[in-house]
């Protein structure tokens, strides 16, 4: 009969709500991301991948003074032993630790191409080599002295540290960034000298206020330098709450080129800004003419940063130019602060500056206590050995006899009571007359300890202990310990000299003194903080401001906001002639050209708009969609060619026609109207647009389009329809608006508005006839066409242009 399977052993589906199942699994993933990937530990400032990289390099003995090893070997060991993830991710993390423009104090000393500030990637791991830096060695110092806990690696075959001893406040020194699930961290780098000063003050005054710590740590210290322009109040609030930001600008200087010319040289760029992309952005600013003061940009960098900015004119104010570049490029950035860390290695928390420093100091105290206890155990063990060796020197002849003649010398050295052994009858003589080994049931050859007794004849058994047999080693109540016996048996013959005995006594005295000091240290909290302060001073001496590269790189300054200024204050004021063709090709020709001068156009194109202006003028372009676009005369292409399509400069749809193009005049007003006969008066200031998309001024609904945009230069309006009826009425009957559909100008049964203009009624209405002659209709003859707004009007006078336009 076949065995019936146990129902408990068969696989079964576990039914649970989908919401709970997804929630539990996502929570597990979130905790793994927070604790083991994204957030650094407040104690050593490292994420697990960085910690494993440094520990694996230590196991490979890649000390600062030693040789380099291939990065591929390092990444392979990290991946195989501690971090079972992709080797590319491990190498990228290691490469960043070697980039002096990415971290303030590199932890990896790289040899080869590890990337650059332009944003170029490091070479492949098979081409580069690396070893630890002195700072990384300081983070690892104490791992052999039980300073931190260890845990099994991912497969349980090796052990790895949970956290590094970290003699340096690395979290703030090098900063960190990461995005976890539902939280993120972004910590800027700081100066070690300043951090040590704050730690020493915090040791002296544990209840120090956050504002007091700012006297030691005024702000971040970025590896690429720059200038922080954040107000002090904002910096203090950011460090107090753990959230905030810092405005960081480039560092620049004005370089005199002689004869009144100059250029700006940028020597330091903001942190995490790639130089190549910065140059591209500046070139785009020049191309789009967002900063008309800037003429050219060049990258003359070698090992250092040197970006040359050429002004368009030597009359430009350099502060004004840089202020405009700050707003339009990454020469100024904002670095966000989010001090979200694992405060105890497990719990994420947004901490203040004081809390982060306190977490580091508490960790250092824990490391100090653990190292002291470890050293105490080592001293106790060594004292035990030294004590046994001294005892052996005091009883050297007896020890030599035991080692020489006894079959079990270790047990003989450890045996305590020789008289009991003798009473058991354990001595016997050998054929050679030497002392015998123990008899049955006895561990030790007691007769081996006989020093002054008579020899026992061969074959005889000693009936009583010989005279002079000591009961124990001199001065010892008990026998030697197992450790002492091993030390004596492992002792070299060369150590059996008088000088070695003196050295042992001196070593014992020194160990006893050190042990007493360690006991006092573990019992006195004040001594512990004093020792930590001394270690921090050593760190300052090794990595502080007095060491090359340890000085502060990032400066501080007050942000002087550059106010918007008129273009004529920034650009040389020169006369130009604006020319726009029928197909929308626009150019600015130098000087005020006479109207009779003929110009060249593309095949199939011809003249449309042509007027005099100046380089400081802003041009207003009205499209048939009722939107007004703004152009800068100084940014238009020159007149040597045919110009450029205006649609490349503004976001005007292809189906939209250009209705009007004119130079903006402050205080000027315009009559604007649609083909449906609706219009109003608008101030030119209301027509200025701030973006390429323009500004909607006249609301039109298809099929109506914008038709007229005339300067307001009189007290009456003349309107002519497609039916050739003319109507004249006062300007006062039109409203002044900033945007809208407007009011009815003239009523039509068929067709719509053809043209409109303004004039002084007393001077009469003028136009040009087909022959080019000017004809004027003045009062009282003009009274025939005068009426109320929205009237139909009367047929235009004889000789009025057939195009139904006042300008012919």
ABEGO torsion letter per residue (X at the ends): XBBBBBAAABBBBBBBBAAAAAAAAAAAAAAAAAAAAABBBAAAGBBAAAAAAAAAAAAAGBBAABBBBBAAAAAAAAAAAABBBBAAAAAAAAAAAABAAABABBABBBBEBAEBAAGBBBBBAAABBBBBBAAAAAAABGAAAGABBBBBBAAGABBBBABBAGABBAAAAAEBBBBBBGBBBBBBBBBAAAAAAAAAAAAABAABBAAAAAAABAEBBBAAEEBBABBAAAAAAAAAAGBEBBBBBBBBBBBBAEGGBBBBBBABBBBGBBAAAAAAAAAAAAAAGABAABABBBBABBABBBBBBBBABAABBAAAAAAAAAAABAABBBBBBBBBBBAAGABBBBBBAAAAAAAAAAAAAAAAAAAAAAAAAAAAAAAAAAAAAAAAAAAAAAAAAAAAABABAAAAAABABAAAAAAAGABBBBAAGBBBBBBBGBABBAAAABAABBBBBBGBBBABBBBGBBABBBGBABBBBAAAAAAAAABBAAABBAAAAAAAAAAAAAAAAAAAAAAAAAABAAAAAAAAAAAAAAAAAAABAABBGABBABBBBBBBBBBBBBAAAABBBBBBBBBBBAAGBBBBBBEBBBAABBBBBBBGBBBABBBBBBAABBBBBBBAAGBBBBBBAAABBBAABAEBBAAAABBBBAABBBABBBBBBBGBBBBBBBAAGBBBBBBAAAABBABAAEBBABBBBOABBBABBBBBABABBBBBBAAGBBBBBBAAABBBBABEAEBBABBBABEBBABBBBBBAAAEBBBBBAAGBBBBBBOAAAAAABBBBGBAEBBBBBGBBAAGBAAX
